[in-house]
Amino acid sequence: MKIDIEHLKTMTGGDVDLADEVLDIFRNQSATWGRMLDADLPQEQWADAAHTLKGSALSIGAIEFGEACSVVEQLGRGDTVSRVVAATHLSDLKALLSEVIEACATASYELSKPGLR
């Protein structure tokens, strides 16, 4: 999983400090939304969580994760799915979310390099 730093910098007007702050916000809010990726919750709720994570991911340049969120969101917006199917998709998405959070730390480190400031 990777963060597109150039995309992130574009989204933050080239302000590296703001880009780093946006990564922190994503990491912090991901904890809340990640808890909602739960097959025991109503389907609409985890679909909403996937939607919110998708938008946040795309804004920071986590395109691959955003696409995975879109798949789960569409699943949740469709016909009722079994708990097993939901749990499988949500578990996979949570694993990817962990990878994105780690990628945010890597991106923050990259942003701290003198050549980017």
C-alpha positions, 0 to 999 in steps of 0.5 A, a space after each residue: 500500500 502506498 501514498 501518492 505523495 505528489 497527489 497529496 502535495 497537490 491536494 494541500 497546495 504544496 504545503 508540506 506541513 499541511 500535507 503531514 497534518 492531513 496524514 495525521 488527521 487520516 490516521 486519527 479518524 481511521 480508528 473511528 471509521 475502522 471500528 464501523 467496518 463490522 459485519 455485526 453492524 447494520 449493512 448501511 453503517 459499514 457501507 457509510 464507513 467504507 464511503 467515508 474512508 474512500 473519500 479520505 483515502 483518495 484525498 491523501 493519495 491512497 488510491 488503491 485503498 480508496 478503490 477497495 473501499 469503493 468495492 465494499 461500499 457498493 457491496 453494502 449499498 446493494 442487496 442484503 449480504 450474508 454476515 459471512 460475506 460481509 465479514 470476509 470483505 470487511 476483514 480484508 478492508 481492515 487489513 488494507 486500512 492497517 497497511 494504509 496507516 503504516 504507509 501514512 507514517 512512511 509518507 510523513 517521514 518522506 515529507 520530513 526530508 529536507 528536499 521536500 520542505 
